[in-house]
Amino acid sequence: MATSRSLECAGISDLLEDTLGKLHGIWEEIGIGIAQQEERQKVVLHHLRALLEEMVNEEEEMRQRLLKSVESCSKELASLTHELALPLYEAPEHLTILQLEKELRTRVDVLNKEKHERLKKLSELKSREQHLCDILCATPYYVPTGSIPSNEQNSGYNIFTKTKQDILDILEDLEQSPNTSFERDIVCEEEDSFLLSAENMDALKSLHTELQDKKKETYYLRDRLRDRIQTLYDRLLVDKLEQNKFFTEAVGYKPKVIEALRAEIARLEELKRQNIHKVIEGIRQELLIWWDKCYFSRQQRHDFTAAYEGFKKANDPNRFANRGGNLLQEEKTRKRLQKELPKVEKELGARISQWEQEKCKNFLVHGCPFMDYVQAQWAAHKTKKKVTKESKS
């Protein structure tokens, strides 16, 4: 920078010397004496000095104007941030005066625009409030003159319109009509007719929360039904194309979809009862796989087999032909298992519940909650006993 400025000064000096040389040549040619030439040279230098001083003064005035603008914009910016309840603005560091002035001026323009929009919105809301107060013979809420509402204060109407639209969407998804007079007011009346009182806004929030909870419950129910269907599909070895066709058609969580899922479960349960031996055999094979994965010992497998055999022997009519005391032992084993099994299920259910709370997810077996899986096994066992009993009668 210094080198460039030195070169520029040298150039100006050369230009001045060249110009004075030309002037002296003209003066000599005209016949002006040395003394007069010196006087004329002084006039030239005086004019040149005056011109340079004038340029310096103009630039200094510009600098002062920028500094005054920076000061003015800073004060206006501080006032606007206070009025609009915004954090105090801090300009980036290492800016030149020109950059700082532009930055502050731009920011002031932005906040002035926001102030204008808020005041315009306030005027609209006050007009609507006055109209409603005239109808209700009530006194309008006092707003001090010159005050500017914050975004939060100005957003009550926006909150209402957004919440109303969300409520309408949920009601449509649930295929549910408004039940109470308040719900009908929200759904059917014009938005401008809704009184934005604290009581109404609290009721609106409660209704919105209630519908959201119902939506979540329906989502959860749908997922459980779909998981149960998938488990039955796997048990019954249903063709993948058939599975995909049903799930493609049963999309969403509207009541008709829930009913379709329940109907499919009922159909599959009936199909399972018709093929109970095939299903049980599949479960046995799957149990062997899980024993291997879980590294069950021979004793653990034997204990389970003993329980299974106990149930099997309990339905075997030939057991009464026993003469060696095995029948009494069998009865003791069966009673012991019937007594201990509920305790084991309860303890297992408690541990799984604790695990689900810690992991924030369901403990699933083939996409089905574990306790539902256990209940399904009991249902299959009871069905088999019923089928066996009916076949003997």
C-alpha positions as CSV (number, residue, x, y, z in Angstrom):
1,M,0.0,0.0,0.0
2,A,2.8,2.4,1.0
3,T,4.8,1.6,-2.2
4,S,1.7,2.2,-4.4
5,R,1.1,5.6,-2.7
6,S,4.8,6.6,-3.2
7,L,4.6,5.8,-6.9
8,E,1.4,7.8,-7.2
9,C,3.1,10.8,-5.4
10,A,6.0,10.5,-7.7
11,G,3.7,10.6,-10.7
12,I,1.9,13.7,-9.4
13,S,5.3,15.4,-8.8
14,D,6.3,14.6,-12.4
15,L,3.0,15.8,-13.7
16,L,3.3,19.1,-11.8
17,E,6.9,19.7,-12.9
18,D,5.9,18.9,-16.6
19,T,2.9,21.3,-16.3
20,L,5.0,24.1,-14.9
21,G,7.6,23.6,-17.6
22,K,4.9,24.0,-20.3
23,L,3.6,27.1,-18.6
24,H,7.0,28.7,-18.4
25,G,7.6,27.9,-22.1
26,I,4.3,29.6,-23.0
27,W,5.2,32.6,-20.8
28,E,8.7,33.0,-22.3
29,E,7.2,32.8,-25.8
30,I,4.7,35.5,-24.9
31,G,7.5,37.6,-23.4
32,I,6.5,37.6,-19.8
33,G,9.4,38.5,-17.5
34,I,11.0,36.3,-14.9
35,A,9.4,38.2,-12.0
36,Q,5.9,37.9,-13.5
37,Q,6.5,34.3,-14.3
38,E,7.2,33.6,-10.6
39,E,4.1,35.5,-9.6
40,R,2.0,33.5,-12.0
41,Q,3.6,30.3,-10.8
42,K,2.6,31.3,-7.2
43,V,-1.0,31.8,-8.4
44,V,-1.0,28.3,-10.1
45,L,0.3,26.7,-6.9
46,H,-2.3,28.6,-4.8
47,H,-5.1,27.4,-7.0
48,L,-3.7,23.8,-6.9
49,R,-3.5,24.0,-3.1
50,A,-7.0,25.4,-2.8
51,L,-8.3,22.6,-5.0
52,L,-6.6,19.9,-2.9
53,E,-7.9,21.5,0.3
54,E,-11.4,21.6,-1.1
55,M,-11.2,17.9,-2.0
56,V,-9.9,17.0,1.4
57,N,-12.7,19.0,3.0
58,E,-15.3,17.2,0.9
59,E,-14.0,13.8,1.8
60,E,-13.9,14.8,5.5
61,E,-17.5,16.0,5.3
62,M,-18.4,12.6,3.8
63,R,-16.6,10.8,6.6
64,Q,-18.4,12.9,9.2
65,R,-21.8,12.2,7.5
66,L,-21.1,8.5,7.6
67,L,-20.1,8.7,11.3
68,K,-23.3,10.6,12.1
69,S,-25.3,8.1,10.1
70,V,-23.6,5.3,12.1
71,E,-24.5,7.0,15.3
72,S,-28.1,7.7,14.2
73,C,-28.6,4.2,12.9
74,S,-27.2,2.7,16.1
75,K,-29.6,4.7,18.3
76,E,-32.5,3.9,16.0
77,L,-31.5,0.2,16.0
78,A,-31.3,0.1,19.8
79,S,-34.8,1.7,20.0
80,L,-36.3,-0.7,17.5
81,T,-34.8,-3.8,19.1
82,H,-36.3,-2.6,22.4
83,E,-39.7,-1.9,20.9
84,L,-39.8,-5.2,19.1
85,A,-38.5,-7.2,22.2
86,L,-35.5,-8.4,20.2
87,P,-31.9,-9.0,21.4
88,L,-29.5,-6.1,21.0
89,Y,-27.9,-6.2,17.6
90,E,-24.1,-6.4,17.5
91,A,-22.4,-5.6,14.1
92,P,-19.5,-7.8,12.9
93,E,-16.1,-6.6,13.9
94,H,-13.3,-5.2,11.6
95,L,-15.8,-3.4,9.4
96,T,-14.8,-0.1,7.7
97,I,-17.0,3.0,8.4
98,L,-18.7,2.6,5.0
99,Q,-19.4,-1.1,5.6
100,L,-20.6,-0.5,9.1
101,E,-23.0,2.3,8.0
102,K,-24.4,0.1,5.3
103,E,-24.8,-2.8,7.7
104,L,-26.6,-0.7,10.3
105,R,-28.8,1.1,7.8
106,T,-29.9,-2.2,6.2
107,R,-30.7,-3.7,9.6
108,V,-32.8,-0.6,10.5
109,D,-34.7,-1.0,7.3
110,V,-35.5,-4.6,8.1
111,L,-36.7,-3.8,11.7
112,N,-38.8,-0.9,10.5
113,K,-40.5,-3.2,8.0
114,E,-41.1,-5.7,10.8
115,K,-42.5,-3.0,13.0
116,H,-44.8,-1.8,10.3
117,E,-46.1,-5.4,9.8
118,R,-46.7,-5.9,13.5
119,L,-48.6,-2.6,13.8
120,K,-50.7,-3.5,10.8
121,K,-51.5,-6.9,12.3
122,L,-52.3,-5.2,15.6
123,S,-54.7,-2.8,13.8
124,E,-56.5,-5.7,12.1
125,L,-56.8,-7.7,15.4
126,K,-58.0,-4.6,17.3
127,S,-60.7,-4.0,14.6
128,R,-61.9,-7.6,14.9
129,E,-61.7,-7.4,18.7
130,Q,-63.9,-4.2,18.7
131,H,-66.4,-5.9,16.4
132,L,-66.7,-8.9,18.7
133,C,-66.8,-6.7,21.8
134,D,-69.7,-4.8,20.3
135,I,-71.6,-8.0,19.8
136,L,-70.8,-9.3,23.3
137,C,-71.1,-5.9,25.0
138,A,-67.6,-6.3,26.4
139,T,-64.7,-3.9,26.9
140,P,-61.8,-4.3,24.5
141,Y,-58.4,-5.3,25.9
142,Y,-56.4,-2.2,26.7
143,V,-53.3,-1.8,24.6
144,P,-51.1,1.2,25.4
145,T,-50.7,3.7,22.6
146,G,-47.5,3.3,20.7
147,S,-46.8,-0.2,22.0
148,I,-45.8,-2.9,19.6
149,P,-46.9,-6.5,20.2
150,S,-44.3,-9.2,20.2
151,N,-44.4,-12.0,17.7
152,E,-45.8,-14.2,20.5
153,Q,-48.5,-11.8,21.4
154,N,-49.4,-11.3,17.7
155,S,-49.5,-15.0,16.9
156,G,-52.7,-16.0,18.8
157,Y,-54.8,-16.0,15.7
158,N,-52.1,-17.9,13.7
159,I,-52.0,-20.5,16.5
160,F,-55.8,-20.9,16.3
161,T,-55.9,-21.3,12.5
162,K,-53.0,-23.8,12.5
163,T,-54.5,-25.8,15.4
164,K,-57.9,-25.8,13.7
165,Q,-56.5,-27.2,10.5
166,D,-54.7,-29.9,12.4
167,I,-57.9,-30.8,14.2
168,L,-59.8,-31.0,10.9
169,D,-57.1,-33.3,9.4
170,I,-57.2,-35.6,12.4
171,L,-61.0,-35.8,12.4
172,E,-61.0,-36.6,8.7
173,D,-58.4,-39.3,9.2
174,L,-60.4,-40.8,12.0
175,E,-63.6,-40.4,10.0
176,Q,-65.1,-38.7,13.1
177,S,-67.6,-35.9,13.2
178,P,-67.6,-33.1,15.8
179,N,-69.6,-34.2,18.8
180,T,-69.8,-31.2,21.2
181,S,-71.0,-27.7,20.5
182,F,-67.5,-26.4,21.0
183,E,-66.1,-28.9,18.4
184,R,-68.9,-27.8,16.0
185,D,-68.0,-24.1,16.6
186,I,-64.4,-24.8,15.6
187,V,-65.1,-26.9,12.6
188,C,-68.2,-25.2,11.1
189,E,-68.0,-21.5,12.1
190,E,-65.9,-18.9,10.3
191,E,-62.5,-18.3,11.8
192,D,-63.3,-14.6,12.4
193,S,-66.2,-15.7,14.6
194,F,-64.1,-17.6,17.0
195,L,-63.5,-15.7,20.3
196,L,-59.8,-15.9,21.1
197,S,-60.3,-15.8,24.8
198,A,-57.9,-17.6,27.2
199,E,-60.7,-20.1,28.1
200,N,-61.4,-20.9,24.5
201,M,-57.7,-21.3,23.6
202,D,-57.2,-23.6,26.6
203,A,-60.2,-25.7,25.4
204,L,-58.8,-25.7,21.9
205,K,-55.5,-27.0,23.1
206,S,-57.1,-29.7,25.2
207,L,-59.2,-30.9,22.2
208,H,-56.1,-30.9,20.0
209,T,-54.2,-32.9,22.6
210,E,-57.1,-35.4,23.0
211,L,-57.3,-36.0,19.3
212,Q,-53.6,-36.4,18.9
213,D,-53.6,-39.0,21.7
214,K,-56.5,-40.8,19.9
215,K,-54.5,-40.7,16.7
216,K,-51.4,-42.2,18.4
217,E,-53.6,-44.9,20.0
218,T,-55.1,-45.8,16.6
219,Y,-51.6,-45.8,15.1
220,Y,-50.4,-48.2,17.8
221,L,-53.5,-50.4,17.4
222,R,-52.9,-50.5,13.6
223,D,-49.3,-51.5,14.0
224,R,-50.2,-54.3,16.5
225,L,-52.8,-55.7,14.2
226,R,-50.4,-55.6,11.3
227,D,-47.7,-57.3,13.3
228,R,-50.2,-60.0,14.4
229,I,-51.2,-60.5,10.8
230,Q,-47.6,-60.8,9.7
231,T,-47.0,-63.4,12.4
232,L,-50.0,-65.4,11.2
233,Y,-48.8,-65.1,7.6
234,D,-45.4,-66.5,8.7
235,R,-47.0,-69.3,10.7
236,L,-49.3,-70.3,7.9
237,L,-46.7,-69.8,5.1
238,V,-49.0,-67.5,3.2
239,D,-47.7,-66.5,-0.2
240,K,-45.7,-63.2,-0.3
241,L,-47.8,-61.9,-3.2
242,E,-51.0,-62.4,-1.2
243,Q,-49.4,-60.7,1.8
244,N,-48.2,-57.7,-0.2
245,K,-51.6,-57.4,-1.9
246,F,-53.4,-57.1,1.5
247,F,-50.9,-54.7,3.1
248,T,-51.0,-52.5,-0.1
249,E,-54.8,-52.2,0.2
250,A,-54.9,-51.8,4.0
251,V,-53.1,-48.4,4.2
252,G,-53.7,-45.7,6.8
253,Y,-55.5,-45.9,10.1
254,K,-59.1,-45.0,9.3
255,P,-61.8,-47.1,10.9
256,K,-62.4,-49.1,7.7
257,V,-58.7,-50.0,7.7
258,I,-58.8,-51.2,11.3
259,E,-61.9,-53.3,10.6
260,A,-60.2,-54.8,7.5
261,L,-57.1,-55.7,9.7
262,R,-59.3,-57.3,12.3
263,A,-61.3,-59.3,9.7
264,E,-58.0,-60.6,8.2
265,I,-56.9,-61.7,11.7
266,A,-60.2,-63.5,12.2
267,R,-59.8,-65.2,8.8
268,L,-56.2,-66.3,9.6
269,E,-57.1,-67.5,13.1
270,E,-59.7,-69.7,11.6
271,L,-57.3,-70.9,9.0
272,K,-54.8,-71.6,11.7
273,R,-57.3,-73.7,13.7
274,Q,-57.9,-75.7,10.5
275,N,-54.2,-76.3,10.2
276,I,-53.3,-76.5,13.9
277,H,-51.1,-79.5,13.5
278,K,-49.1,-77.9,10.8
279,V,-48.7,-74.7,12.8
280,I,-47.6,-76.5,15.9
281,E,-45.1,-78.5,14.0
282,G,-43.7,-75.2,12.6
283,I,-43.5,-73.7,16.1
284,R,-41.6,-76.8,17.3
285,Q,-39.1,-76.5,14.5
286,E,-38.7,-72.8,15.3
287,L,-38.3,-73.6,19.0
288,L,-35.4,-75.9,18.2
289,I,-33.7,-73.1,16.2
290,W,-34.1,-70.7,19.1
291,W,-32.8,-73.2,21.6
292,D,-29.7,-73.5,19.4
293,K,-29.3,-69.7,19.1
294,C,-29.8,-69.2,22.9
295,Y,-27.5,-72.1,23.7
296,F,-30.1,-74.0,25.8
297,S,-28.6,-76.9,27.7
298,R,-29.9,-80.4,27.5
299,Q,-31.4,-80.0,31.0
300,Q,-33.3,-76.9,30.0
301,R,-34.6,-78.6,26.9
302,H,-35.5,-81.6,28.9
303,D,-37.4,-79.5,31.4
304,F,-39.4,-77.9,28.6
305,T,-40.0,-81.3,27.1
306,A,-41.2,-82.7,30.4
307,A,-43.8,-79.9,30.5
308,Y,-44.9,-80.6,27.0
309,E,-45.1,-84.3,27.7
310,G,-47.0,-83.6,30.9
311,F,-49.7,-81.8,28.9
312,K,-49.6,-84.5,26.2
313,K,-50.0,-87.3,28.7
314,A,-52.8,-85.5,30.4
315,N,-54.8,-85.9,27.2
316,D,-53.7,-89.5,26.6
317,P,-56.5,-92.0,27.5
318,N,-54.1,-94.9,27.7
319,R,-52.5,-93.4,30.8
320,F,-55.3,-94.9,32.9
321,A,-54.0,-98.4,32.0
322,N,-50.8,-97.7,34.0
323,R,-50.2,-100.0,36.9
324,G,-46.8,-98.9,38.0
325,G,-47.5,-95.6,39.8
326,N,-46.5,-93.5,36.9
327,L,-50.0,-91.9,36.8
328,L,-49.5,-90.5,40.3
329,Q,-46.1,-89.1,39.4
330,E,-47.5,-87.6,36.2
331,E,-50.3,-85.9,38.2
332,K,-47.8,-84.4,40.6
333,T,-45.6,-83.1,37.8
334,R,-48.6,-81.6,36.0
335,K,-49.8,-79.8,39.2
336,R,-46.3,-78.5,39.8
337,L,-46.1,-77.2,36.3
338,Q,-49.5,-75.6,36.5
339,K,-48.6,-73.9,39.7
340,E,-45.2,-72.7,38.7
341,L,-45.9,-71.7,35.1
342,P,-48.1,-68.6,35.9
343,K,-45.3,-67.4,38.3
344,V,-42.7,-67.8,35.5
345,E,-44.9,-66.0,33.0
346,K,-45.5,-63.1,35.5
347,E,-41.8,-62.8,36.3
348,L,-40.9,-62.9,32.6
349,G,-43.5,-60.3,31.8
350,A,-42.1,-58.0,34.6
351,R,-38.6,-58.4,33.3
352,I,-39.7,-57.8,29.7
353,S,-41.7,-54.7,30.8
354,Q,-38.6,-53.3,32.5
355,W,-36.5,-54.0,29.4
356,E,-39.0,-52.2,27.2
357,Q,-39.0,-49.2,29.5
358,E,-35.2,-49.0,29.4
359,K,-34.9,-49.5,25.7
360,C,-38.0,-47.5,24.8
361,K,-39.2,-50.2,22.4
362,N,-41.3,-53.4,22.3
363,F,-39.8,-56.8,22.9
364,L,-40.9,-58.7,19.8
365,V,-41.0,-62.3,18.7
366,H,-41.5,-62.4,14.9
367,G,-42.9,-58.9,15.0
368,C,-45.4,-59.7,17.8
369,P,-45.1,-58.5,21.4
370,F,-43.8,-61.3,23.5
371,M,-46.8,-61.6,25.9
372,D,-49.1,-61.7,22.9
373,Y,-47.0,-64.5,21.5
374,V,-47.3,-66.4,24.8
375,Q,-51.1,-65.9,24.8
376,A,-51.2,-67.2,21.2
377,Q,-49.4,-70.3,22.3
378,W,-51.9,-70.9,25.0
379,A,-54.7,-70.3,22.6
380,A,-53.2,-72.9,20.2
381,H,-52.9,-75.3,23.1
382,K,-56.5,-74.9,24.1
383,T,-57.6,-75.2,20.5
384,K,-55.7,-78.4,20.1
385,K,-57.3,-79.8,23.3
386,K,-60.7,-78.8,22.0
387,V,-60.1,-80.4,18.6
388,T,-58.8,-83.6,20.3
389,K,-61.8,-83.7,22.6
390,E,-64.3,-83.2,19.7
391,S,-62.6,-85.9,17.6
392,K,-63.1,-88.4,20.4
393,S,-66.8,-87.6,20.9
